[in-house]
Amino acid sequence: MFAKNFTAFIFKSMTNGILCATDFSESSLEALKWAVDLSKKLGSHLTILYTYRLFHQNGEAIEVKRRMEAVAKENFERLEKEFLFGAGISYDLKIEVGFIDDRIEDHLKKNKVSFLVMEKGLTVRNKDAFDDLINHIHLPVVIVPETSVKI
């Protein structure tokens, strides 16, 4: 009886949601594929998180922000057509200004998430920040190499 209840508890906790961090690079597509497959298998909602830094000149921050978000939405629409439409999952896109590790941690505090999925390149760009993130979060992290095997 304990094993059955424990298994049900684990499965229920693993269906909270999946967060996939992306930079819309070719290698991050592999992470998105993994996140979509995982979402299908677990019946979990998928949130795709794109973060960017806001560098501006001459007080043009609002216009730079608009352009960055427009490009992100165009990239997302391309991915949506290729990977998400017809996948049979619920999903959304979050576009946020800031460091990726801070935005991930903030999202995890505000939302129930079972897995974090990201491509390897996002983890090595700022190794110290990634190490700090891993020490602060308490959930499985799937790090996907540029070319990966299907789950």
C-alpha positions as CSV (number, residue, x, y, z in Angstrom):
1,M,0.0,0.0,0.0
2,F,2.8,2.4,0.9
3,A,4.6,1.9,-2.5
4,K,1.3,2.5,-4.4
5,N,0.6,5.7,-2.4
6,F,4.2,6.9,-2.7
7,T,4.2,6.3,-6.5
8,A,0.9,8.2,-6.8
9,F,2.4,11.1,-4.8
10,I,5.6,11.2,-6.9
11,F,3.6,11.1,-10.1
12,K,1.2,13.9,-8.9
13,S,4.2,16.1,-7.9
14,M,5.8,15.5,-11.3
15,T,2.8,16.8,-13.2
16,N,3.0,20.4,-11.9
17,G,4.6,21.9,-14.9
18,I,7.8,22.1,-17.0
19,L,9.9,25.2,-17.5
20,C,12.1,25.3,-20.6
21,A,14.6,28.2,-20.7
22,T,15.5,29.2,-24.3
23,D,17.5,31.7,-26.2
24,F,16.0,30.6,-29.5
25,S,19.4,29.2,-30.7
26,E,19.6,26.0,-32.8
27,S,20.8,24.1,-29.7
28,S,18.0,25.4,-27.6
29,L,15.6,23.7,-30.0
30,E,16.9,20.4,-28.7
31,A,15.9,21.4,-25.2
32,L,12.5,22.4,-26.4
33,K,12.0,19.0,-28.1
34,W,12.8,17.3,-24.8
35,A,10.5,19.7,-22.9
36,V,7.6,19.0,-25.3
37,D,8.2,15.2,-25.1
38,L,8.3,15.4,-21.3
39,S,5.2,17.5,-21.2
40,K,3.3,15.0,-23.4
41,K,4.5,12.0,-21.3
42,L,3.6,13.7,-18.0
43,G,0.5,15.6,-19.1
44,S,2.2,18.8,-17.8
45,H,1.8,22.4,-18.8
46,L,5.0,23.7,-20.6
47,T,6.2,27.3,-20.0
48,I,8.9,28.5,-22.4
49,L,11.0,31.2,-20.8
50,Y,13.0,33.7,-22.9
51,T,15.1,36.3,-21.1
52,Y,17.2,39.1,-22.4
53,R,19.3,41.9,-21.1
54,L,18.2,45.4,-21.8
55,F,21.1,47.5,-23.1
56,H,20.2,50.9,-24.5
57,Q,21.7,54.1,-25.6
58,N,20.4,57.7,-25.3
59,G,17.4,56.8,-23.2
60,E,15.8,54.5,-25.9
61,A,15.0,51.7,-23.5
62,I,11.3,51.4,-24.3
63,E,12.0,51.1,-28.0
64,V,14.8,48.6,-27.5
65,K,12.5,46.5,-25.3
66,R,9.7,46.6,-27.9
67,R,12.1,45.4,-30.6
68,M,13.6,42.6,-28.4
69,E,10.2,41.3,-27.6
70,A,9.0,41.5,-31.2
71,V,11.9,39.4,-32.3
72,A,11.3,36.9,-29.5
73,K,7.6,36.6,-30.5
74,E,8.6,36.0,-34.1
75,N,11.1,33.3,-33.0
76,F,8.4,31.8,-30.8
77,E,5.8,31.7,-33.6
78,R,8.3,29.8,-35.8
79,L,8.9,27.3,-33.0
80,E,5.2,27.1,-32.3
81,K,4.4,26.1,-35.9
82,E,7.3,23.6,-35.9
83,F,7.0,21.9,-32.5
84,L,4.0,23.0,-30.5
85,F,0.9,23.1,-32.7
86,G,-0.7,19.7,-32.7
87,A,1.6,18.5,-29.9
88,G,-1.4,18.0,-27.6
89,I,0.1,20.0,-24.7
90,S,-0.8,23.3,-23.1
91,Y,2.0,25.9,-23.2
92,D,2.8,29.5,-22.8
93,L,5.7,31.9,-23.5
94,K,7.2,34.2,-20.9
95,I,9.5,37.0,-22.1
96,E,11.3,38.7,-19.3
97,V,14.1,41.2,-18.9
98,G,17.0,40.1,-16.7
99,F,19.6,37.5,-16.0
100,I,18.4,34.0,-16.9
101,D,19.2,32.5,-13.6
102,D,17.3,35.2,-11.7
103,R,14.3,34.9,-14.0
104,I,14.2,31.1,-13.6
105,E,14.5,31.3,-9.8
106,D,11.7,33.9,-9.7
107,H,9.4,31.8,-11.9
108,L,10.0,28.7,-9.7
109,K,9.0,30.7,-6.6
110,K,5.8,31.8,-8.2
111,N,4.7,28.6,-10.0
112,K,4.6,24.9,-9.4
113,V,7.2,23.3,-11.6
114,S,8.4,19.7,-11.7
115,F,11.3,20.0,-14.2
116,L,13.6,22.6,-15.5
117,V,14.8,21.9,-19.1
118,M,17.6,23.9,-20.7
119,E,20.3,23.4,-23.3
120,K,23.9,23.0,-22.2
121,G,25.0,26.3,-23.7
122,L,22.8,28.3,-21.3
123,T,24.5,26.5,-18.4
124,V,28.1,27.2,-19.4
125,R,27.8,30.9,-20.4
126,N,27.8,31.9,-16.7
127,K,28.9,28.8,-14.8
128,D,28.9,30.5,-11.4
129,A,25.4,31.8,-11.8
130,F,24.2,28.4,-12.9
131,D,25.9,26.7,-10.0
132,D,24.2,29.1,-7.6
133,L,20.8,28.5,-9.3
134,I,21.2,24.7,-8.9
135,N,22.0,25.2,-5.2
136,H,18.8,27.2,-4.7
137,I,16.3,25.2,-6.5
138,H,15.0,21.8,-5.5
139,L,13.8,20.0,-8.6
140,P,15.2,17.9,-11.4
141,V,17.1,19.7,-14.1
142,V,17.4,18.3,-17.6
143,I,20.4,19.7,-19.4
144,V,20.2,18.8,-23.1
145,P,23.3,18.8,-25.3
146,E,23.3,20.3,-28.7
147,T,22.5,17.0,-30.3
148,S,20.6,14.6,-28.1
149,V,18.8,11.3,-28.1
150,K,15.0,11.0,-28.0
151,I,13.5,10.2,-24.6
